[in-house]
Amino acid sequence: MPMACSTPPNSQFKQNAKQIGDQLFGHLAKREYSQLLKLYDKRFFERITPAGWADSLDKLEEKVGRFQTLKQTSSSVQHGFNRNSPATTVLVYRVQYDKTYSIQKLTFISDANAENMRVVGHYIDFPETN
């Protein structure tokens, strides 16, 4: 009986992405930008340099205060969505700072085995408050 290749369940992709997300926000909280930048794929830096991204994160902290807490609010996995990666995983977080909160979306790419996962997108949004 032939064995079929099987992709890990979506929960494995989400779990692996969460581990990297936890590392990323841990480095962010400690302002360990050199370690944080290692988690991003080179494609992330096609529009901004690593030094420019670190500077942006530093300026963000000056504006909204220090990182306080993190809560994952949603996640998704898509297979075959990106021709450069067999799987794309997205995690959305509510990130609390001293002065306000943000919604941050991390997009990860990986191989079909949920390995070699890297951040290719990091979107930060500050919802308007009244």
Residue, then its C-alpha position, 0 to 999 in steps of 0.5 A: m500500500p503506497m504511503a501518501c505524503s501528508t502536510p502537518p495539520n494547520s495547528q502545527f503551522k500555527q504553533n511554530a509561528k506562535q513560537i517565533g512570534d513569542q520570540l519576536f515580541g520578547h526581543l521587542a520588549k527587551r529592545e534586542y533589535s539585533q536578535l529580533l531582526k534575525l527572525y525576518d526573511k530577507r524579502f521583508f527588507e526589500r522595502i526597508t533596511p534592517a537598520g531602518w526597521a529597528d529605528s522605526l521600532d525605536k521611534l514607535e516606543e518613544k511615541v506609545g511607551r514601552f511594550q506591556t502585554l500581548k494577546q493573540t486574537s486570530s490565526s490562519v494558514q493557507h497552503g499554496f497561496n504564495r509561489n515562494s512558499p508552500a505555506t503562509t501562516v498569519l497571526v494577529y495580536r493585540v499589543q498593549y503599550d504604556k499609552t495605547y494599544s496596537i493591532q499587529k499582524l505577522t505573516f510567516i512563510s514556511d515549507a510544507n512541513a511547517e519548518n524554516m518559518r520566517v517573518v515576511g510581513h509585520y503590519i502595525d495598526f493603531p485603531e482610532t480612539n474617541 
